[in-house]
Amino acid sequence: MSAPRIDRRSLFASLVPPEPGGGRWVRVHRPAMACRFEVVLDSDDARHVPAARAALDEVDAIEDALTYFRDTSELQRVNREAGAGPTPVGPELLALLLLCREVHAASGGAFDPTSTPLSRAWGFLLREGRKPEATEIDAARAATGFDAVVLDVAARTVRFARPGLELNLGSIGKGWALDRVAAGLRAASVERALLSAGGSSQRAWGPRPWEVALTSAGETLATLRLRDAAIGTSGAAEQHVEVDGRRYGHVIDPRTGWPAEGVRSATAIAGDAAAADAFATAFFVGGEDVGRAVCAARPGTMAIFALEREPGVMRVIGERDGVGVEPAAGLALREDG
């Protein structure tokens, strides 16, 4: 039997239907952050539906604070003011930026939430993809770099030490919101739940594992069993531009200014959804080298790759207690560290 084709257009996590004779699920969902946020509970936990609704309601406030696309957000206030000097921020945004700094350093700069000027140069910010001139890329790179985001924890301020710098938290914001939803549910004594945001970010916990599937174009590539873990998946399916027969995806490597190449999809598994989201982007940009470095330095972190050079293969790096990976029939799975 030949291995299933890995469609580069989509490779995201989705729920595996319950086994015959198994229990039923209760789903609570709402739109937010341009996607569907969902809480899945066991039917025996239906009493927690009000808590799930209340936890999901918090996502709106998180989006109001973190979105790049509203001038009234706290993030955009920082973008307007931090270039002129230290700018006060709330504890939530400061904590998120500290996590961004940690992931940026751990990934060798493959994750960088200041890369918006590069996305703008390539036309992806407004979904008008184009190939820029080399001088445009150089100018955009001069206005990026999270190393120039100065965080003062004691004063709770942010300062930009480079002209033209701006923050965009789109590659970590959904995961951060899921973690806040999880905190609300756990405070309400919800002992088992599966959370998702747009399919590419999920978090699960409970005494019994949840099963989620990595799928591509309707084909299941692998089944993940998660007892207490979060997953994030990154790919360049949503946007691309073709120039002279060459395809350029929308995920930009901030270290070079050019779209990332070589990885069809990258999935990160970690303890929290924000880290999983951010590392998924870092793994997509930096490939196996970044995946190995991060997983070696951070026990409990895993990376799952679908690589351009290995069609029909899923490569797994690292391990985490309570997480199992079962490849689909006919699909090779290679463990690497």
Secondary structure, 3 states (H helix, E strand, C coil): CCCCCCCCCCCEEEECCCCCCCCCEEEEEEEECCEEEEEEEEHHHHHHHHHHHHHHHHHHHHHHHHCCCCCCCHHHHHHHHCCCCCEECCHHHHHHHHHHHHHHHHCCCCCCCCCHHHHHHCCCCCCCCCCCCHHHHHHHHCCCCHHHEEEECCCCEEEECCCCCCCCCCCCHHHHHHHHHHHHHHHCCCCCEEEEECCCEEEEEEEEEEEEEEEECCEEEEEEEEEEEEEEEEECCCCEEEECCEEEECCEECCCCEECCCEEEEEEEECCHHHHHHHHHHHHHHHHHHHHHHHHHCCCCEEEEEECCCCCEEEEECCCCCEEEEECCCCEEEECC
